[in-house]
Amino acid sequence: GLCLLVLRLFIGVHVFLVSCALPDSLLRRFIVRMMCLVLGVFVRQSDPRLRDASVRVYIANHVTQFDHNVINLLTSCNTPALNSAPGFICWSRGFMELGVTGSRVELVDSLKAYSSHRTNPPLLLFPEEAATNGRAGLLRFSSWPFSVLDVVQPVALRVQRPLITVSVADSSWIAELLWTFFVPFTVYQVRWMPSVPRRAEELSEDFALRVQELLAMELGVVSTRLTAADRTEHMKRLRHTSPLPFAPAPNRPLATRAQAPSSLASVTPEDVQLTAMAQRVKEVLPHVPLEAISLDLAQTNCVDTTIANLLEGRAPFSPEREDLGTDPLAPSTSHATAASGVQDSIAAPSSKPATKQFAKSPVERHLSLQERKRALYDYARR
């Protein structure tokens, strides 16, 4: 694998230079496709006669970061750069820069203006907006790709690779390229499907759902309602709640520390992880019972979200009452005293009190979050 990687890195530079030097034509696609065979990239297509030359928008499922390059070896098409920063890297990866950094409405308007010129190549769009391995299901299609034109052509894409998994979550395009050079071969199977027109008075959301169902049936997977934002949030939670070794906090009572080893014998790793997160919340909010913290953590699975829910009253609880003589350094356990302490700390850095409702403006939400974080830091220090 290492020998193939080093050899294919030098060959890949020549493939890149040839693809940049030759104009877009059938000869260029044939030469680059043959050179990609040396790189271990095999591209096969099924039912090429179904490819409609009059269709201006191709819709494909997203498996790897190089899907647009593979389909571009079969037919001329352009994919707009959505999440990549404009520049040499974006251009070298084969994306089309539109210069639109605003909303989806501006993007759709730019794509409509691009498609109005018949000399421009067709558009290749990925409504999933995030790459998956393509073995379990399709992410929910966004509606904006189906607002460009009324006729689209679905393209079913499968990728197979020996030994190494294709499209690992949170893997960068550089890592995916290196693994492609490392393994003996990677097979891309492209299947063209008949074009799908929009029905009379059909909304873009319904049009997207219908095409998603057709692609899911062709690929033999399920059509999910999970979006790319759900996938991103799931990966953030996995990184945030990585397994941590259980260690009692230094300010916990000795009796609680002595009981901890015996209680670990009958708990699962999930319970240990939940207990560790509950202790972290308990250190910040000592007046909140552990039962209320654990109940909210079981729903949110996030320390920051649970702290915000407890502070803002979304998770009801009864404050604990402790003997003030047990620990002279312990803060007051009264809910009113804790609330007044939080409000005082909030008022110290900013004259504007933290809102108790979900703000409509992103700026207000960001300021409210910063105020709550500052209040928690000040309260924990006291």
C-alpha positions in Angstrom: 0.0 0.0 0.0 2.8 2.5 0.8 4.6 1.7 -2.4 1.3 2.2 -4.4 0.8 5.5 -2.5 4.2 6.9 -3.3 4.0 5.8 -6.9 0.5 7.1 -7.5 1.3 10.5 -5.9 3.8 11.1 -8.8 1.4 9.8 -11.4 -1.4 11.8 -9.9 0.5 15.0 -10.5 0.8 14.1 -14.2 -2.9 13.3 -14.4 -3.7 16.7 -12.9 -1.5 18.5 -15.4 -3.0 16.6 -18.3 -6.5 17.4 -17.2 -5.6 21.1 -16.9 -3.8 21.3 -20.2 -6.4 19.6 -22.4 -9.7 21.3 -23.2 -12.9 19.8 -22.2 -13.8 17.2 -24.8 -14.4 13.5 -25.4 -10.7 13.0 -26.0 -9.7 14.6 -22.7 -12.2 12.5 -20.7 -11.0 9.3 -22.4 -7.3 10.0 -21.7 -7.9 11.1 -18.1 -10.1 8.1 -17.5 -7.4 5.7 -18.8 -4.8 7.4 -16.6 -7.1 7.1 -13.6 -7.0 3.3 -14.0 -3.3 3.5 -13.1 -4.4 5.4 -9.9 -6.7 2.6 -9.0 -9.9 4.4 -9.9 -12.2 2.3 -12.1 -15.4 4.0 -13.4 -18.2 1.9 -14.8 -21.5 3.2 -16.1 -24.8 1.4 -16.6 -27.5 2.4 -19.2 -25.6 5.2 -20.8 -28.3 5.5 -23.4 -30.7 6.9 -20.8 -28.5 10.0 -20.4 -30.7 12.8 -21.8 -28.6 15.4 -23.7 -31.4 18.0 -23.2 -31.4 17.7 -19.4 -29.5 20.6 -17.7 -29.5 19.3 -14.1 -28.2 16.0 -12.8 -29.1 14.8 -9.3 -26.8 12.2 -7.6 -26.4 10.7 -4.2 -23.2 11.8 -2.4 -20.7 9.0 -1.4 -17.2 10.5 -1.6 -15.7 13.9 -2.0 -14.7 13.0 -5.6 -18.1 12.0 -7.0 -18.2 15.1 -9.3 -14.8 14.2 -10.7 -15.8 10.7 -11.4 -19.1 11.6 -13.2 -17.1 14.3 -15.1 -15.1 11.5 -16.6 -18.3 10.2 -18.3 -19.9 13.5 -19.3 -19.2 17.2 -19.2 -20.8 18.8 -16.1 -20.1 21.4 -13.4 -20.7 21.3 -9.7 -20.9 24.6 -7.8 -18.7 25.1 -4.7 -20.9 25.3 -1.7 -18.8 24.7 1.4 -15.3 25.1 -0.1 -13.4 28.4 0.1 -12.8 29.9 -3.3 -9.3 29.8 -4.6 -6.8 27.4 -6.1 -7.8 24.4 -4.0 -11.5 24.8 -5.0 -10.6 25.1 -8.7 -8.1 22.2 -8.6 -10.7 19.9 -7.1 -13.0 20.6 -10.1 -15.6 22.8 -8.5 -17.2 25.8 -10.2 -17.0 29.1 -8.4 -20.1 31.3 -8.7 -19.0 34.0 -6.3 -22.2 33.7 -4.3 -21.7 33.7 -0.5 -25.3 34.7 0.5 -28.5 32.7 0.9 -29.8 29.8 -1.0 -32.1 32.1 -2.9 -29.1 34.0 -4.4 -27.5 30.6 -5.3 -30.6 29.4 -7.1 -30.8 32.6 -9.0 -27.2 32.3 -10.1 -27.7 28.7 -11.1 -30.8 29.6 -13.1 -28.8 32.3 -15.0 -26.0 29.7 -15.6 -28.5 27.1 -17.0 -30.1 29.7 -19.2 -27.0 29.7 -21.5 -27.2 26.5 -23.6 -23.5 26.5 -24.2 -22.7 25.9 -20.5 -22.3 22.2 -19.4 -25.1 20.7 -17.3 -25.1 21.1 -13.5 -24.3 18.2 -11.2 -25.9 18.7 -7.8 -25.9 16.7 -4.6 -29.1 17.4 -2.6 -27.9 15.4 0.4 -25.2 18.1 1.0 -23.1 15.6 3.0 -21.3 12.4 2.0 -22.3 9.1 3.4 -21.1 5.6 2.7 -24.3 4.9 0.7 -25.0 1.5 2.3 -27.8 2.4 4.8 -29.9 5.2 3.5 -30.1 8.6 1.8 -30.1 11.8 3.7 -33.1 14.1 3.2 -32.8 15.9 -0.1 -32.7 19.7 0.1 -35.3 21.5 -2.0 -33.1 24.2 -3.5 -31.5 22.0 -6.3 -35.0 21.2 -7.5 -35.9 24.9 -7.8 -33.4 25.5 -10.6 -35.2 23.7 -13.5 -38.4 21.6 -13.9 -36.6 18.6 -15.3 -33.8 16.7 -13.6 -32.1 13.4 -14.3 -31.2 11.2 -11.3 -27.8 9.4 -11.2 -27.3 6.5 -8.8 -23.8 6.1 -7.5 -22.2 3.2 -5.8 -18.6 2.9 -4.6 -16.8 -0.3 -3.6 -13.3 -0.6 -2.1 -11.5 -3.6 -0.6 -10.2 -3.7 2.9 -10.8 0.0 3.7 -14.2 1.6 4.3 -15.4 4.2 1.8 -16.3 7.7 3.1 -15.6 7.6 6.9 -17.4 10.3 8.9 -15.3 13.4 9.6 -12.6 12.3 7.0 -11.2 15.1 4.9 -10.8 15.0 1.2 -7.1 14.7 1.5 -7.4 11.6 3.7 -9.9 10.1 1.2 -7.5 10.8 -1.7 -4.6 9.1 0.1 -6.6 6.0 1.0 -7.7 5.8 -2.7 -4.0 5.7 -3.7 -3.2 3.2 -0.9 -5.7 0.5 -1.7 -5.4 -1.6 -4.8 -8.5 -0.2 -6.5 -11.7 1.7 -6.0 -14.7 0.9 -8.2 -17.3 3.6 -9.0 -20.5 2.3 -10.5 -22.6 5.0 -12.1 -26.2 4.2 -13.2 -28.2 6.6 -15.3 -31.9 6.8 -14.6 -34.7 8.3 -16.8 -35.3 12.0 -16.4 -38.0 13.1 -14.0 -40.1 16.2 -14.8 -41.9 18.3 -12.3 -45.6 17.7 -12.0 -48.2 20.4 -12.4 -48.3 22.7 -9.3 -45.8 20.4 -7.5 -43.7 22.1 -4.8 -40.0 21.8 -4.7 -40.1 19.9 -1.4 -42.5 17.3 -2.9 -40.4 17.1 -6.1 -37.2 16.5 -4.0 -39.0 13.8 -1.9 -40.2 12.0 -5.1 -36.7 11.9 -6.6 -35.2 10.8 -3.3 -37.6 7.9 -3.2 -36.7 6.9 -6.8 -33.0 7.0 -6.0 -33.4 5.0 -2.8 -35.3 2.3 -4.6 -32.6 2.1 -7.3 -29.9 1.8 -4.7 -31.8 -0.6 -2.5 -31.5 1.7 0.6 -34.0 3.5 2.8 -35.1 7.1 2.3 -34.5 8.8 5.6 -35.7 12.2 7.0 -32.3 12.9 8.5 -30.6 16.0 7.1 -27.0 17.1 6.7 -27.4 19.3 9.8 -28.5 16.3 11.8 -25.4 14.4 10.7 -23.2 17.3 11.7 -24.9 17.6 15.1 -24.5 13.9 15.6 -20.8 14.0 14.9 -20.4 17.0 17.3 -22.1 15.1 20.1 -19.9 12.1 19.4 -16.8 14.2 19.8 -18.2 16.0 22.8 -19.3 12.9 24.7 -16.3 10.7 24.0 -15.8 8.0 26.6 -14.0 9.3 29.6 -12.5 7.3 32.5 -14.6 7.7 35.7 -12.8 9.8 38.3 -14.6 11.3 41.3 -14.4 15.1 41.7 -11.9 16.3 44.3 -14.6 18.2 46.2 -16.9 15.2 46.6 -17.6 13.9 50.1 -15.4 10.9 51.2 -18.4 8.7 51.7 -19.4 9.2 48.1 -15.9 8.4 46.9 -15.8 5.3 48.9 -19.1 4.1 47.4 -18.0 4.8 43.8 -15.9 1.7 43.2 -18.5 -0.7 44.4 -21.2 0.9 42.2 -19.1 0.5 39.1 -19.4 -3.3 39.1 -23.0 -3.4 37.9 -23.1 -0.4 35.5 -22.6 -0.1 31.8 -20.1 2.3 30.1 -23.0 4.5 29.2 -24.0 4.8 32.9 -20.4 5.7 33.8 -20.3 8.3 31.1 -23.7 9.7 32.2 -22.4 9.8 35.8 -19.3 11.6 34.8 -21.3 14.3 32.9 -23.7 14.6 35.8 -20.8 15.3 38.2 -19.5 18.0 35.8 -22.9 19.7 35.9 -23.1 19.2 39.7 -19.8 21.1 40.1 -21.2 24.1 38.3 -24.7 23.9 39.8 -24.3 22.4 43.3 -27.8 23.3 44.4 -29.4 21.1 41.7 -30.1 17.4 42.7 -28.3 14.7 40.8 -31.6 13.1 39.9 -32.8 16.2 38.0 -29.4 16.5 36.3 -29.3 12.8 35.2 -32.9 13.0 34.0 -32.1 16.0 31.7 -28.8 14.5 30.6 -30.6 11.3 29.5 -32.5 13.5 27.0 -29.9 16.0 25.9 -26.7 14.0 26.3 -24.8 17.3 26.5 -23.4 19.1 29.5 -23.8 22.6 28.2 -27.4 22.1 27.1 -28.3 20.6 30.5 -26.7 23.6 32.3 -28.7 26.0 30.1 -31.9 24.1 30.7 -31.5 24.1 34.4 -30.5 27.8 34.5 -33.4 28.9 32.3 -36.0 26.9 34.0 -36.7 24.4 31.2 -35.8 21.5 33.4 -37.8 21.9 36.7 -36.2 20.8 40.0 -36.3 21.3 43.7 -33.1 22.8 45.2 -31.2 20.7 47.7 -30.9 21.8 51.3 -27.5 21.2 53.0 -26.2 22.1 56.4 -24.2 25.3 56.1 -21.8 24.1 58.8 -20.5 21.1 56.8 -18.5 23.1 54.4 -17.7 26.7 55.0 -16.5 27.3 51.4 -19.7 25.7 49.9 -22.0 28.2 48.2 -25.6 28.6 49.3 -28.0 25.9 48.1 -31.0 28.1 48.0 -32.4 28.5 44.5 -33.2 32.1 45.1 -29.6 32.8 46.2 -28.2 30.9 43.3 -30.5 32.7 40.9 -29.5 36.1 42.3 -25.8 35.2 42.2 -26.2 34.2 38.5 -28.1 37.4 37.8 -25.5 39.5 39.6 -22.7 37.9 37.6 -24.6 38.4 34.4 -25.2 42.1 35.2 -21.5 42.6 36.0 -20.0 42.1 32.5 -23.0 43.5 30.7 -25.8 45.9 31.5 -28.3 44.0 29.4 -29.8 41.1 31.3 -29.9 37.6 29.7 -33.1 36.9 27.9 -35.3 34.0 29.2 -36.8 33.4 25.8 -35.2 32.1 22.6 -34.1 35.1 20.7 -35.0 35.4 17.1 -31.8 37.2 16.0 -28.5 35.1 15.8 -26.6 38.1 17.3 -28.9 38.1 20.4 -28.6 34.4 20.8 -24.8 34.6 20.6 -24.7 37.4 23.2 -27.1 35.5 25.5 -24.8 32.5 25.3 -21.7 34.5 26.0 -23.5 36.1 29.0 -24.5 32.7 30.4 -21.0 31.3 30.0 -19.5 34.3 31.7 -22.0 33.9 34.5 -21.2 30.3 35.0 -17.5 31.0 35.1 -18.0 33.7 37.7 -20.3 31.5 39.8 -18.0 28.5 39.7 -15.0 30.7 40.8 -17.0 32.0 43.8 
